[in-house]
Amino acid sequence: MSRKHRDSLLIGIHSVDSALSRVPGQVSSITIAQECRNPRVLELGDRAREAGRIVVTETRAVIDRRCDEQRHQDVIAHFEATNTGTEKDLEQLLDALGPSPLVLVLDGVQDPHNFGACLRTAEAAGVNLVILPKDRSASLTPVARRSASGAAEVLPILFVTNLARVLRQLKERGIWLAGTADSSGQELYQADLSGPLALVMGSEGKGMRRLTAELCDFHLRIPMQGSVSSLNVSVATGVCLFEAHRQRSMK
């Protein structure tokens, strides 16, 4: 992507392990607590050295400060993210996706745990690209990366300044925009999600913004049987994406 590589912090065993397993070349260094005796962490150090990565040790107190007191399990890593970009990268990415891409658009998801969970689900469901506004959205913080369980390091993610313009570009490329709504719209399991599709999810509190909703080709609703009127955005994202995955796998 055209965006300058950004150094990001990976925190905890799972995040570091995933990066070393899937994209070891993007791990610039890992830091292990001097007090650590956990064989899983020490094994990560051995793997990093074998991959030619820098391995250093620091006291646990120093790592605590670098992680803002987040639980780090005695290991962190610096990661050079090459999978993020801006709308300038959109056309090139779409050219590489083939005739029936699956895109996830997050319109204003702000909680880093929800953002990370959405990324984790998206990667598992076969999403090709994630798009979200640069402003008023969660960013790829260590918390989000940890919640994503490795998906944040491999999924192409675009942070865009004008989401409406990007949505119009998707429509021009023949990608249908499916928005989500609590009570209106077509029932999820009756909709055709098997073609080129961008699933648009709104923010935790207010849902999609007005212009975003107006740009969608159709709206979806998840049928609810109980007294609860809505789902957490990351749960709703999972329900919708895996229905799309189910339909697409049957083609």
N, C-alpha and C positions, 0 to 999 in steps of 0.2 A: 504494500500500500504506500501511498505517497506521503502519509503522515510521518513525521519524525518519530523514531522509536522512543518510547517512554519507559523509563526505569520504574518498575513497580515492585512492591514488596509482597512476597508470598509468605504466609504465616501458617505454621503447623505442619504436621507430618503429611497429611493427605495432600495438601496443596503442593508442597515441595516434591513429594513422590510423583504426583501426576505430571508435573512439569518435567522432571527428569526422565520420566518414562516416555512422554509424548513429544516434547519439544526441548530436548536437552541443550540444543545449541542456543536457545534463548535465555538460558539460566546463566547469568554472568558470575555469580558467586553464591555460596551458602554460608551461613554462620550458625555454629553449634555452641551451645552453652558449655562452658568449661566443666560444670558440675554434672553434666549429663552422663548417665550410665545406661540409658535406654538402648538396647541393641538395634531397634528399628531406626532410631535417629543416627546411630553410628554407622549403620549400613548405608544410609543415605549419603553420609560423608564419603564412604568408600566408592560408591557409585559416581558421585560427583567428581572425585579425583580421577577415576578411570575415564570419565568423559572429558577430562581436561579442564574442568571448572575449578575456580579458586575456592578453597575451603579454609575458613578462619574460625577461631574460637574467641568467644567473649564471655564475660561473666553473665550469669543469669540476670543480674540487676541491670546491666547495660542493655540486654535484649529487651527486658521489660520496658525500658524507657523508649526504645526505638519502636516498639509495638504499641505505645500508648496504653500499656498495662493489659493489652489483650492476651488471652491464653495462647501461648505459642508452642508449647510442648518441647521447648529447648531447641527449636530449629526454625530459621527463616531463610529466605533466599531473595536475591535481587534478580529481577526478571525483565528482560528487554522485550516489551510487547510489540510484535510486528503484525498483529491481526486486527488492529483498530485503524480507523480512518475517518474520512469526512465524505460529504456528498460528492466531492471531486472524484472519489473512487467508485461511485455507484455504477456507472456505465460499464467500466472494465469488469467489475465483479459480476454484473448481470450477464455480460457476454460469456463468462466462463461457467455459468450455472446450468446451461442447457435449456430445453424447451418447457420444463414444468417445475420451476423453482418453488420452494416453500420458504417464505419470509415471515419473520416475526417483527412487528412494530410495537414498541412500548411508548405510549403517549403520556409521559409524565409520571411513570413509576419512580417513586422517590426513596422508598425504603431499601437500603442496600441488601438486606436479607431477602426481600422479595425479588429484587433485581437478580441476585445471584441464583435464587431458586428458579426463576424464569429461564435463565441461561442454561442451568443444568437440565431442565426439562426439554428445552429447545434442542440441545445437542443430542439428547437421547431419542427425540422424536424425528430426527433427520432434518432439522431446519438448516437451510443453507446460508442465511444471512439474518442478522439482527440489526434493527435500525431504531434509534431513539433520539429525541432532541438533545442538543448540547446543553441547553439551559433548563432548569427546573426539572431535572431528572437525576436519578442516582448515577454515580460515576463508578469506575472500577477501583473501588477502595479495597484494602485487604479484607474487610468484612465481606464485601460482595464476592471477591474471588474465592474466599473460603466457602461461602454458601454455594458457589457454583461447582465446587468439587472437580475442578479441572476444565470445565467447559469454557471458562473465561479466557483460557490460554489458547484455545484452538478455533473457536467460532469466529468468523468474520463479524466485526461489530462496527457500525458506523454511527458516529455522533454528528448530527446534522444541525445546521443553524436555521433552516427553513423546512420544517417537516411537511407542510402543505405542498411545497414545490416538489419535494422528493416523492410524495404520494402520487402526484400527477405524473411524474416520470415513470413510476411503476405502472400506472394505468396505460400510459403510452406504449409500454413494452408488452401489453397484453396480460398483465398480472391483475387478477381480480382482488379487490380490497374487501375483506370481510370484517366488519366492525362487530363489537360485542356490546350487548345491552342487557340490563337486568330483566326487563319485562316485555319489551317489544321485539319485533323481528322474527325471523324464521327459526323454528326449533332446530337446534344443532344437528340432530340425527336425521333430519329430513333434507338438509342442505347438501349440495354437491360440492365437495371440497377436494376433488380429485385432480383438478387442473392447476395451472399456474396461480398461486394464491399467496396473498399477504394477509396474515391474521393481525388485526389491530386491537390491542388491549389498552384500556384507559387507566387512569391513575387510581390509587387506592380509594380515595374518597369521592371524587367527582366523576370518574369515568373519562370517556373521551371528550376532548374539547369540541365545541360546536363545529368549527370548520373541518376538523378531522372527521367527525361523524358524517358531515354532509358530503365529503369526498368518497366515502365508502360506497361500494356498489350494492351491498346488501348488509343487513345486520343479523346477527345470530343471538339466540338466547339459549341458555342451558336449562332444560326442564328441571324444576325443583319439586320434590315430593314432600318435604317437611315444612316446618314453620319458619326456618331460616330463609331470608329473602335473597341472600347473595353469598358468593364465595370469595375467599381471599384471592387477590389477583394472580398469585402464582399457582394456586390450585385451579382456578378457572383456565389459566393458560395451558396447564397440563391436560385438562379435560378436552379442550378444543384441539390442541395439537395432536393428541393421540387419536382423536376421531379422524382428523385429516390423514394421519399416518395410516390408520386402518383402511380408509378408503383408497389411498394411493397404492397401498401394498396389494390390493385386489385387482388392480388394472392389468 
